[in-house]
C-alpha cells in the first residue's frame, strides 16, 4: 500500500464536497452538515495519524482528551 498522496487528497476532497452539497440540497440544516463533515474529518485525520506511524502523536492527543474530560 502506498503513501497518502495528492490523488488521495483530491478524491477525498471531491467526496466531502459532494456529500456536503448533497445533504444541503436534500434540505439538511447547515449546522448538521458542518457537524457531520467535521466529524468525518476528525475520524479521517485520526486514521491517517494512526496508520502513518504517528502512534505517539495519537497517544498524546488521546491522553490530553482523557485528562481534559476528567478535569485535571
Buried (B, 14 or more C-beta within 10 A) or exposed (E): EEEEEEEEEEEBEEEBEEBBEEBEEEEEEEEEBEEBBEEBEEEEEBEEBEEEEBEEEBEEEEEEEEEEEEEE
